[in-house]
Structures are given as C-alpha cells and as structure tokens.
Amino acid sequence: MSLSRAPRAALLTAVIVAGGLLLSACGGTSGGGGNTKFLTNTGGISTVERGERKATGELSGETLEGDRLDLADLKGKIVVLNVWGSWCPPCRAEAPHFVKVANEYKAKGVEFVGINTRDPNKSPALAFEKDYDVPYPSFYDPAGKLIVGGFPRGTLPPQSIPSTLVLDREGKIAARSLQALDEKRLRQMIDPVLAEK
C-alpha cells in the first residue's frame, strides 16, 4: 500500500522537526532573548559588563535528593549554574572538570548548582551524580520549567544542553557558555567575576 503525498509530506515534516529538536537538545542553540548587551570572546563565552548585567528570575525548587533549594539564598556568593542531563554526552565529558573546579573554588566563595533537565525520572541523574562524585546540588527540572521561567527577556538564558552561567555576587548573569567546558575554560568564566570587588 502506498502513501499519498499528504501523509508523506506530514511524515517528512515530523522527521525534520524531530531531528531539529534532537540537535538542539544537546549542544545546539536557539534564538536570543532580547537586547542583552553581551560580548562574545573567541572562546565562545558570552560576558556582560558589570553595569549591564541582569538578574535571573526566581530559581527555586526541589533538588534531585528531594531537598528545597532557592538560588536567592546564595546571594553574596558567585554561583556557577550548569544545565545538564544524564543522557547528554557533552555533559558527561565536562562533569569531571566541573567536579574538580567546584571542589577547588568552594573555599573562595564560589557555589556550583546544577539544573538537571529532560531526565524523566531521577534514577539516571542520581546515578550520574554518583558516578562523577558531584559535590553540589542540582535542581530536578525534567520539563525545563526553571530554564524557561527563570530567565527573563534581556538576560543571557541557557539555550542548549549543556549550558553554563556564572552569576556575580548580586545574583546577576556575568557570563554564559553554550557548550561543554574543560577546566581551563570554566576558570576563564569564573576568575574575572571572582576578582570583582
């Protein structure tokens, strides 16, 4: 039995849309969030001048371990916010780097927080944290509600998985990367914000 042109066209469209979503789900990017006045250096890290930074929206919820976490409680510290999924190969590649830098920078007043997304249940994400000995909490955000609602227009939102944001001591977005990071590049994001007085 042959398909008519209309169902074939619909099927082709569905395959193209699904492929696009799959590509953007891990490592791709999407459109901007308005006038962010950001600068991008050659390393693919977007930064915002101190006077132009915007705060995130409310970022609070349940962690993978079932505890409550509110990012507002970390104001006064530099926060590295990493969006990840256990199913994401670049997230697995960057995890050892994040663990090492998080352990080294804790004494300097830098807090790391993850946002686990698109894991339909906690088990794979908890196994990921155990496998990599992740020392910091992660929000459990399977549907991406924190990612969509926590970054108002005009900020530098996470737009891919993985994404990493560095928030200054006032809770404002100072830097963003939309790709997996190694230790060197992660430090390049954190150190200028850490040096601010």
C-alpha positions as CSV (number, residue, x, y, z in Angstrom):
1,M,0.0,0.0,0.0
2,S,1.5,3.3,-1.0
3,L,1.2,6.5,1.0
4,S,-0.4,9.6,-0.6
5,R,1.6,12.7,-0.9
6,A,-0.1,14.5,2.0
7,P,0.8,11.8,4.6
8,R,4.3,11.5,3.2
9,A,4.8,15.3,3.5
10,A,3.4,15.3,7.0
11,L,5.8,12.4,7.9
12,L,8.8,14.2,6.4
13,T,7.9,17.4,8.3
14,A,7.6,15.5,11.5
15,V,11.0,13.8,10.9
16,I,12.7,17.2,10.2
17,V,11.1,18.8,13.3
18,A,12.1,15.8,15.5
19,G,15.7,16.0,14.1
20,G,15.9,19.7,14.8
21,L,14.7,19.2,18.4
22,L,17.2,16.3,18.9
23,L,20.1,18.5,17.7
24,S,19.1,21.4,19.9
25,A,18.6,19.1,22.9
26,C,22.3,18.5,23.4
27,G,24.8,21.1,22.3
28,G,22.7,23.3,19.9
29,T,21.5,26.8,20.4
30,S,18.3,28.7,19.8
31,G,17.3,32.4,19.4
32,G,18.3,35.2,21.6
33,G,16.4,36.7,24.5
34,G,16.4,40.4,23.5
35,N,19.0,43.1,23.9
36,T,21.5,41.6,26.3
37,K,24.4,43.9,25.6
38,F,26.8,41.0,25.8
39,L,30.2,40.5,24.3
40,T,31.4,37.1,23.0
41,N,35.1,36.4,23.0
42,T,36.8,33.9,20.7
43,G,36.3,31.1,23.2
44,G,32.5,31.2,22.7
45,I,31.9,32.6,26.2
46,S,29.4,35.5,26.3
47,T,30.1,38.1,29.0
48,V,28.2,41.1,30.3
49,E,29.8,44.3,31.6
50,R,29.1,44.8,35.2
51,G,26.8,47.8,34.8
52,E,24.7,46.0,32.1
53,R,24.0,42.7,33.9
54,K,20.5,41.4,34.6
55,A,19.4,39.1,37.4
56,T,17.8,35.8,36.8
57,G,14.2,35.3,37.6
58,E,13.2,33.1,40.6
59,L,15.1,29.9,40.6
60,S,13.9,27.6,43.4
61,G,12.6,24.1,43.6
62,E,13.4,20.6,44.5
63,T,16.8,19.0,44.2
64,L,17.5,15.5,42.9
65,E,17.9,14.5,46.5
66,G,14.5,15.9,47.4
67,D,15.6,19.0,49.3
68,R,14.4,22.5,48.7
69,L,16.9,24.9,47.1
70,D,16.5,28.6,46.4
71,L,19.2,30.4,44.5
72,A,18.3,33.6,46.3
73,D,19.9,32.1,49.4
74,L,23.3,32.1,47.7
75,K,23.3,35.9,47.1
76,G,26.7,37.3,48.1
77,K,28.5,34.3,46.5
78,I,29.5,33.7,43.0
79,V,27.3,30.9,41.5
80,V,28.2,28.6,38.6
81,L,24.9,27.3,37.2
82,N,25.2,24.3,34.9
83,V,22.3,22.9,32.9
84,W,22.8,19.1,32.2
85,G,21.2,15.8,31.5
86,S,22.4,12.3,32.3
87,W,21.6,11.3,28.6
88,C,23.9,14.1,27.2
89,P,27.4,13.0,26.1
90,P,28.9,16.5,26.3
91,C,27.5,16.8,29.9
92,R,29.4,13.5,30.8
93,A,32.6,14.9,29.1
94,E,32.5,18.1,31.2
95,A,31.4,16.6,34.5
96,P,34.9,15.7,35.8
97,H,36.1,19.2,35.1
98,F,33.1,20.7,37.0
99,V,33.7,18.5,39.9
100,K,37.4,19.4,40.2
101,V,36.8,23.1,39.8
102,A,33.9,23.1,42.2
103,N,36.0,21.4,44.9
104,E,38.9,23.9,44.3
105,Y,36.7,27.0,44.3
106,K,34.4,26.2,47.3
107,A,36.8,27.9,49.7
108,K,36.9,31.0,47.5
109,G,33.1,31.6,47.9
110,V,32.0,30.0,44.7
111,E,29.0,27.8,44.7
112,F,28.1,25.3,42.0
113,V,24.4,24.4,41.3
114,G,23.1,22.1,38.5
115,I,19.8,22.1,36.7
116,N,19.1,18.6,35.6
117,T,16.7,18.6,32.8
118,R,14.9,16.1,30.4
119,D,15.6,13.1,32.7
120,P,12.0,11.7,33.0
121,N,12.9,10.2,36.4
122,K,15.6,10.9,39.0
123,S,17.4,7.5,38.8
124,P,19.7,8.1,35.8
125,A,20.5,11.6,37.1
126,L,21.3,10.4,40.6
127,A,23.5,7.6,39.1
128,F,25.3,10.3,37.0
129,E,26.0,12.3,40.2
130,K,27.3,9.2,42.0
131,D,29.5,8.1,39.1
132,Y,31.2,11.5,38.9
133,D,31.1,12.2,42.6
134,V,29.3,15.5,42.1
135,P,29.7,17.6,45.3
136,Y,27.0,20.2,44.6
137,P,23.2,20.1,44.4
138,S,21.1,20.0,41.2
139,F,17.6,21.2,40.7
140,Y,15.4,18.5,39.2
141,D,13.7,20.1,36.2
142,P,12.5,17.4,33.9
143,A,10.2,19.6,31.9
144,G,12.5,22.6,31.7
145,K,10.2,24.9,33.7
146,L,13.1,26.6,35.6
147,I,15.0,27.0,32.4
148,V,12.1,28.7,30.6
149,G,10.7,30.7,33.6
150,G,13.9,31.6,35.4
151,F,15.5,33.8,32.8
152,P,13.5,36.9,31.8
153,R,13.8,38.6,28.5
154,G,17.0,40.7,28.2
155,T,19.2,38.2,30.2
156,L,21.6,35.6,28.8
157,P,19.5,32.4,29.3
158,P,20.7,28.8,28.9
159,Q,19.8,27.8,25.4
160,S,21.3,24.4,25.0
161,I,22.3,21.4,27.0
162,P,24.9,21.8,28.4
163,S,24.9,25.5,29.2
164,T,26.8,27.2,32.0
165,L,26.1,30.6,33.6
166,V,28.2,32.5,36.1
167,L,26.3,34.7,38.4
168,D,28.0,37.5,40.2
169,R,27.7,38.2,44.0
170,E,24.5,40.2,43.3
171,G,22.9,37.2,41.5
172,K,23.3,38.8,38.1
173,I,24.4,36.9,35.0
174,A,28.0,37.8,34.2
175,A,29.0,35.1,31.7
176,R,27.5,32.2,29.7
177,S,28.7,29.3,27.7
178,L,26.5,27.2,25.4
179,Q,28.9,24.3,25.0
180,A,30.8,21.8,27.2
181,L,33.7,23.2,29.1
182,D,37.0,22.0,30.3
183,E,38.7,23.2,33.5
184,K,40.6,26.0,31.7
185,R,37.6,27.5,30.1
186,L,35.5,27.1,33.2
187,R,38.1,29.0,35.2
188,Q,38.2,31.7,32.4
189,M,34.5,32.3,33.1
190,I,34.8,32.3,36.9
191,D,38.1,34.2,37.6
192,P,37.1,37.6,36.2
193,V,33.9,37.6,38.3
194,L,35.8,36.3,41.4
195,A,38.3,39.3,41.0
196,E,35.5,41.8,41.2
197,K,35.2,43.8,44.4
